[in-house]
Amino acid sequence: MNINEKGNLVVISAPSGTGKGTVITQLLEKDPEFVFSISATTREPRPGEIDGVAYKFLSRERFVEMINEGKFLEYAEYVGNFYGTPVEPILECIETGKTIILDIEVLGAKQVMEKIPDALTIFIIPPSMEELEKRLRGRGTDSEDKLLARLKRAGDELEEKSRYKYIVVNDVVSRAVDEILSIIDTNKSKGLN
Ligand code: 5GP
């Protein structure tokens, strides 16, 4: 897949609780040419999550159908649920020259890296594991079991960071956002992503 001609594809991964959601929200506010890739998932919506905004919420059955229909650029299972990137909006953004931001975990990112080696890949890390646990507990949206599963997965995910082209520490959100903006800018001007 050649994404160089018109658009840019930016993959952002981070262990759960790194504050990646806040970073991405602020990033999207900075430039109207940034488009967020709305993933499909079989996870239950959290309070306040609207279908079709953060995620398209699907039954497991429908998700599997979409896999079989080849509708995903990538998909992966994460802590018991499926998550996948619908391919069509990606192609549309590339066609119109917009920058599309994918918020996906490491297994899905690996699939994107294989399919689109020129994708700009960024891994956000927390200042420390202690801080990560504090943030996850503070969020209070998961049962203890799920929280421990997310913490374990976070440790495993951190080991994958070297696969990414850039690593950004989320110490202060506004600083991390500025760093990502400048990474996107630099790569655009070099025509690398
Ligand atoms: P959460 O349940 O906290 O919203 O997301 C859990 C994990 O799934 C996060 O690491 C998030 O980046 C990842 N994720 C969200 N959408 C996708 C997707 O379309 N594909 C993959 N592979 N991971 C995703």
Boltz pocket constraint, residues with backbone or C-beta under 6 A from the ligand:
constraints:
  - pocket:
      binder: B
      contacts: [[A, 12], [A, 13], [A, 14], [A, 15], [A, 16], [A, 39], [A, 40], [A, 43], [A, 74], [A, 75], [A, 76], [A, 78], [A, 83], [A, 84], [A, 85], [A, 86], [A, 103], [A, 104], [A, 105], [A, 106], [A, 107], [A, 108], [A, 109]]
      max_distance: 6.0
